[in-house]
Amino acid sequence: MANYPDSIDRITKARLRLSAFGSIFSIALTMFFIGALCFFAFFSMRYLQNLSQKIEMEVLFYSDIKEADIDALEKQIKLKPYIDNSRVSSREENTRTAQQIIGSNFTEVISNPINASIIINVKPDYANTDSLNKISKELKRNAIVQDVDYPDFIVKSISNNFKKIQWVILAICAVFMIISMLLVANCIRLNIFAKRFNIKSMLLVGATPKFVRKPFVTKGLLQGIWGGLIAVALLALLLLYANNAAPDFVDFSAMLYIVIILGAVLLFSMLFTMLISAFSVNRYIRIDDERLYM
């Protein structure tokens, strides 16, 4: 019979460790989920932005225009504020492309009517129908320019749907983030609820609210740190896998933003668990004795 207290004490300690591990595991999974949603939103928007940057405008010239004049115009175009980059596509390059499209060497039948052209990529702010139309009209005013060609249908699709897609992604991420935070908050509140009688006992023997609150907030901070670190490690592994599987979507060129998001996940994990712990403890510090059993 004398061994019972020791065995009960060991069981209680094991249960407390299991409860703490469960809280950390829940926090880690929630922060991992929130971080994954943040990265999905970030890379989705970057991907759409990069897609708009890949839209090319081709400035076409009359067949009798010299390449020296085309090179001179290309240098002028590079100075325009809406230009991201530009290059001259030679007559030979354009001829080869035309032959591949047609499927035969038309130069054996007729004289080559194709001339060099200028390929333009505009900045993301100008990758919309209105701006491209204005740029096209401005370029056509040059006497040596025959036409300006660009994928108008694709531009309209991206322009019309870009903002909608952004809002849909943000809305989905926000909903799931709120659900995840509520689940973690509920888990922390339940752990503190189980210790409500201990809180009241400490107050009855003269402990101040600050003294009662401190160990719970400290525990919440430690659980938040451990949960956040586990989540950051899992997110780093996820990013490495995603970069290998889909390098066009998960791009490591924006490493600064990736580090900022990972740091924000860790910081949010710490602050969130501290605040929820503090609010939950305050509730049982102020609660009436009759309501302790409710």
C-alpha positions in Angstrom: 0.0 0.0 0.0 2.9 2.3 0.7 3.9 2.3 -3.0 0.6 3.7 -4.2 1.5 7.4 -3.8 4.7 7.0 -5.9 2.9 5.1 -8.6 0.1 7.7 -8.7 2.7 10.5 -8.9 4.4 8.8 -11.8 1.1 8.3 -13.6 0.2 12.0 -13.0 3.6 13.2 -14.4 3.2 10.9 -17.4 -0.2 12.4 -18.1 1.1 15.9 -17.7 3.9 15.2 -20.2 1.5 13.6 -22.6 -0.9 16.6 -22.3 2.0 19.0 -22.9 3.2 17.0 -25.9 -0.3 17.0 -27.3 -0.6 20.7 -27.0 2.8 21.3 -28.7 1.8 18.8 -31.4 -1.5 20.6 -32.0 0.2 24.0 -32.1 2.9 22.7 -34.5 0.3 21.2 -36.9 -1.8 24.4 -36.8 1.2 26.7 -37.4 2.4 24.4 -40.2 -1.0 24.6 -41.8 -1.2 28.3 -41.4 2.4 28.7 -42.8 1.6 26.4 -45.8 -1.5 28.5 -46.6 0.6 31.7 -46.4 3.2 30.2 -48.8 0.5 29.0 -51.1 -1.0 32.5 -51.3 2.4 34.1 -51.7 3.7 31.7 -54.5 0.3 31.8 -56.3 0.4 35.6 -56.5 4.1 35.5 -57.6 3.3 32.9 -60.2 0.4 35.0 -61.7 2.7 38.1 -61.6 5.5 36.2 -63.4 3.0 34.9 -65.9 2.0 38.5 -66.7 5.7 39.4 -67.1 6.2 36.7 -69.7 3.6 38.3 -72.1 5.6 39.4 -75.1 4.9 42.1 -77.6 6.4 41.8 -81.0 7.1 45.0 -83.1 7.0 44.0 -86.8 8.7 46.0 -89.5 8.3 46.4 -93.3 10.6 44.1 -95.4 12.7 47.0 -96.8 13.7 48.4 -93.4 17.4 48.0 -92.5 18.4 46.2 -89.3 20.5 49.2 -88.3 17.3 51.3 -88.1 15.7 48.5 -86.1 18.6 48.3 -83.7 18.4 52.1 -83.2 14.7 52.0 -82.4 15.2 49.1 -80.0 17.7 51.3 -78.1 15.1 54.0 -77.9 12.4 51.6 -76.7 14.6 50.4 -73.9 14.5 53.9 -72.3 10.6 53.8 -72.0 9.4 53.5 -68.4 7.0 50.6 -69.2 9.8 48.3 -70.7 11.1 45.5 -68.5 13.4 44.1 -71.2 13.6 44.0 -75.0 15.7 42.3 -77.7 16.0 42.2 -81.5 14.9 39.0 -83.1 17.0 38.7 -86.3 15.5 38.1 -89.8 17.1 34.6 -89.9 15.5 33.7 -86.5 12.1 34.9 -87.6 12.4 33.1 -90.9 13.2 29.8 -89.1 10.2 30.3 -86.8 7.9 30.9 -89.8 9.2 27.9 -91.6 8.5 25.7 -88.6 5.0 27.0 -88.4 4.3 26.6 -92.1 6.1 23.3 -92.3 8.0 24.1 -95.5 10.8 26.3 -96.9 8.7 29.1 -98.5 11.9 31.0 -99.5 12.5 28.5 -102.3 9.2 29.6 -103.9 9.0 33.3 -103.1 11.4 36.0 -101.9 11.7 36.2 -98.2 9.2 38.9 -97.0 10.1 38.5 -93.3 12.2 41.1 -91.5 13.8 41.4 -88.1 11.5 42.3 -85.2 11.7 43.6 -81.6 10.5 41.4 -78.8 9.3 43.4 -75.7 8.4 42.4 -72.2 6.5 45.1 -70.2 6.6 45.6 -66.5 3.9 43.9 -64.4 2.0 47.2 -63.8 1.6 47.6 -67.6 0.6 44.0 -68.3 -3.1 44.8 -68.8 -5.3 45.4 -71.9 -5.6 49.3 -71.6 -1.8 49.8 -71.1 -0.8 47.4 -73.8 -3.2 49.1 -76.3 -1.7 52.5 -75.5 1.9 51.1 -75.9 0.9 49.5 -79.2 -0.5 52.7 -80.5 2.6 54.6 -79.4 4.9 52.2 -81.2 2.8 52.2 -84.4 3.3 55.9 -84.7 6.9 55.2 -85.8 7.1 55.3 -89.6 9.1 52.1 -89.9 6.7 50.0 -87.7 4.3 47.9 -89.7 2.4 46.3 -86.8 2.6 45.4 -83.1 1.4 41.9 -82.2 0.7 40.5 -78.7 -1.6 37.8 -77.3 -4.6 40.0 -76.6 -6.9 37.1 -75.5 -4.4 35.9 -72.9 -3.9 39.4 -71.6 -7.6 40.0 -71.2 -8.0 36.7 -69.4 -5.2 37.5 -66.9 -6.4 41.1 -66.4 -10.0 40.1 -65.8 -9.3 37.1 -63.5 -6.1 38.2 -61.7 -7.8 40.2 -58.9 -10.6 37.6 -58.6 -8.1 34.7 -58.2 -6.1 36.8 -55.6 -9.2 37.4 -53.5 -10.4 33.8 -53.7 -7.0 32.5 -52.6 -6.9 35.0 -49.7 -10.4 34.2 -48.6 -9.8 30.5 -48.6 -6.6 30.9 -46.6 -8.3 33.3 -44.1 -11.1 30.8 -43.5 -8.8 27.9 -42.8 -6.5 30.0 -40.7 -9.4 31.1 -38.5 -10.6 27.5 -38.1 -7.0 26.3 -37.2 -6.5 29.1 -34.6 -9.9 28.4 -33.0 -8.9 24.7 -32.6 -5.6 25.6 -30.9 -7.2 28.2 -28.7 -9.8 25.6 -27.6 -7.1 23.1 -26.8 -5.2 25.6 -24.6 -8.4 26.7 -22.9 -9.3 23.1 -22.0 -5.8 22.6 -20.5 -6.3 25.6 -18.3 -9.9 24.7 -17.5 -8.6 21.4 -16.0 -6.5 23.5 -13.6 -9.2 26.0 -12.6 -9.4 24.7 -9.0 -5.6 25.1 -8.6 -6.0 28.7 -9.8 -8.7 29.4 -7.3 -6.7 27.7 -4.5 -3.7 29.9 -5.2 -5.8 33.0 -5.0 -7.4 31.9 -1.7 -4.0 31.6 0.0 -3.0 35.1 -1.1 -1.4 34.8 -4.5 -1.7 37.9 -6.7 -3.3 37.6 -10.2 0.1 38.4 -11.8 1.7 35.5 -9.8 -1.0 33.1 -10.8 -0.9 34.2 -14.4 2.9 34.0 -14.9 3.4 30.2 -15.0 0.6 29.7 -17.4 1.8 32.4 -19.8 5.3 31.1 -19.5 4.1 27.6 -20.4 2.1 29.0 -23.3 5.2 30.8 -24.5 7.4 27.6 -24.3 4.8 25.6 -26.1 4.5 28.3 -28.7 8.3 28.3 -29.3 8.5 24.5 -29.6 5.4 24.3 -31.7 6.6 27.1 -33.9 10.1 25.6 -34.4 8.6 22.2 -35.3 6.3 24.0 -37.8 9.2 26.0 -39.3 11.2 22.8 -39.8 8.3 21.0 -41.4 7.6 24.0 -43.7 11.3 24.1 -44.7 11.1 20.4 -45.7 7.8 21.1 -47.6 9.4 24.0 -49.5 12.4 21.9 -50.5 10.1 19.1 -51.8 7.9 21.6 -53.6 10.8 23.3 -55.2 12.1 20.0 -56.6 8.6 18.9 -57.7 7.4 22.3 -59.1 10.3 24.8 -59.5 8.3 27.1 -61.6 5.7 27.6 -58.8 7.9 27.4 -55.7 10.7 29.8 -56.6 13.6 30.4 -54.2 14.6 33.6 -55.8 12.5 35.5 -53.3 14.4 34.0 -50.3 14.1 37.1 -48.2 10.2 36.8 -48.3 10.4 33.1 -47.5 12.6 33.8 -44.4 10.2 36.6 -43.3 7.2 34.2 -43.6 9.0 31.5 -41.6 9.9 34.0 -38.9 6.4 35.4 -38.8 5.0 31.8 -38.3 7.4 31.4 -35.3 6.6 34.8 -33.9 2.8 34.3 -34.3 3.0 30.9 -32.6 4.7 32.5 -29.6 2.4 35.5 -29.3 -0.8 33.6 -30.0 -0.2 30.9 -27.4 0.8 33.6 -24.8 -2.3 35.7 -25.4 -4.7 32.7 -25.4 -3.1 31.5 -22.2 -3.3 34.9 -20.5 -7.0 35.4 -21.5 -8.0 31.9 -20.4 -6.3 32.3 -17.0 -7.8 35.8 -16.5 -11.2 34.2 -17.0 -10.7 31.8 -14.1 -9.1 34.5 -11.9 -12.2 36.6 -12.2 -14.8 33.9 -12.2 -17.3 33.4 -9.3 -16.9 30.3 -7.1 -20.3 29.0 -8.1 -19.4 29.0 -11.8 -16.2 26.9 -11.3 -18.4 23.8 -11.5 -20.1 24.8 -14.7 
